[in-house]
Amino acid sequence: MQYGAFVISLDFELLWGVRDNRTIADYGANILGVREVIPALLDLFAERSIACTWATVGLLFFSTNAAMRAALPARKPRYSDARLSSYNYLDEVGPDEERDPYYYGFSLIKRTLDHPAQEIGTHTFSHFYCLEEGGDIEAFRADLEAAGAAAARLGIKLASIVFPRNQVDPAHLSVCRDFGLRAFRGNERVWFHRARSRSEQSLPMRACRLADSYLPIGGPHDHEPALVDGLVDIPASRFLRPATKSAALERLRLWRITSAMQTAAQRRKLFHLWWHPHNFGADLQANLAFLRAILDHFRTLQERYDMRSMTMAAVADEVLHAHRPKAGAAL
């Protein structure tokens, strides 16, 4: 890296991303809140000239039930835990976006496309789980094909992927490359953030991840992007947890993020912040205020160290360009 890079990626999924363990009854308010969250984020990003990658579930690209069902892949995952499959919830989906704001995102995607420096990436078509039993390669190939076709309807050529539940799997990366994807969000390079299936998640791992949000037990998480199987790994640095009511914890959480950003800017490395829009759904103003404080610090780093706001695709293009053989170089 010739300069520090500040990357934001958002896992845009609505109810598809949590339906295996949440319902409209217990989480619907957060999902409905996304209808206010996304316009607010887009306005803030435009005001501050912030680039963002919106990793979007392919099932959100439709405005009617008929169009959604017509776009389903022929081959679907056969998870041993049937609750994981989005296809098992299709009967819950309403007739169109106007009558079902929980499962459709077409209007929100269109709105995002109207704003500068916003990349639409993929979060797979069906919120596909690569490390769960039944998430086989051929089903994943069919899933990505459907995701690419859904995006193409809006003139989008997908370049970046964020794997649901961060289940990055080397065996699936070659399929991503086959479909022309150039970037993926890898996991933080510390043991308690390693990609795992749901059954492999343990209480100590979760506790370490929570503690790492407030204390530097995993280091600053500033990274260099790396080429992996022809794709560029743009590793996560920090999950932006929802705001809490504790002023002391919020100060500590902000320090944890901004100090790591400072390290990345000084070392000319990458700081990659991510979250889900529905994380802001329950207390939008408090979460926006926290994000503004982060962006205030970014502005300082931009002025002092020439740190730059970039999409995942933009980082990948620079890395791939740097590794491209120079004209006239010996083969």
Phi, psi and omega in degrees: 000134177273350182199162176290145180238133177250113184246135171242130171232140181241132177272096185267110192218342187049217187289340180301331185278347184230004190295339179289340179223006178227160177229170175298325182297319186258348182223004184300328181296319178296319181292315177299325180299336180300332179296336174263328183297312187295312175301323180293318178295317180298319178296318180295316180296321179294319180298321184261003183056052181256128175276153181206143172256122180259097179282108196247130175297132185298331180295345179279350188282007186242155179249352178224157179295320181299316180294321179298310183294328179291340184261002183293141178291151180291324180257130182236156177295149177242072182296143176295332174259103186299338181296339184284339185277121177300332184293340178283355180248009183299329180292344177279341189286132181287179187289332182198175185294324182299323182263354179218088182281359184272335189240353182244142180226014187305312183294326179289323176295315179300320180295320179298320181296339181278357183251148184286150172063027178249125180258132170266113175254192180241143172246031188071168182287315190246017190061060188282136181255107186286335184257005177268147180300124183106350177274063189283165186299316184292324175294323178294321178299315178296324179296312181294325176299317178294321179296316180296321179293320179296317179293321182299332178301335178256014179075021183261129171256112185293138178237336188232147178229140168242123183281129178305138184056022178058032181274067178288128183227123182305325183296333182271346183293326180296328176293319177301316180297320180301329181268010174085008176290145184242340186224147171219153177270108175280175182269160174304141188270066176212151194302323185280359173252005181299146180299131181214155171285170181299321182292339181273350178289135181234162179299317177300322178296314179297321180296320178294320179295320178295314180297325181292344176287341184241333182233146186280055182284340178253011183083184185284346181059034169272137190226162165260134171296150185222145175281127178226111177054039177086354176250160179260121175279118178246084193296147173294150174246319185204130169276126181275099181290155178297155180297147176246175180271355183270113180297323181294315179294323179295320176297318180293320180295318179295317178300319180301319181285310186291327178292323177290322174300318179300315179300315180297318180295317181293324182270001183057051179239192187253135168238123188239109181260138181214156173192182175254140175307326181290345173296335178267358192293335186265336183213070190301313187294320178295320180290322176295321179298319178295316180296321178300322178297321176296315182291330173299317180292322177301319180301320177298316180292327177296315181288323186274322188237005183061033173295144186235144175273125186219149170282166175300318181297321181294319176298314181299318181297321179293318180295314181294323177296320180294332182265357181286135179303135179289149178302130179086356180290148180293138179273000000 
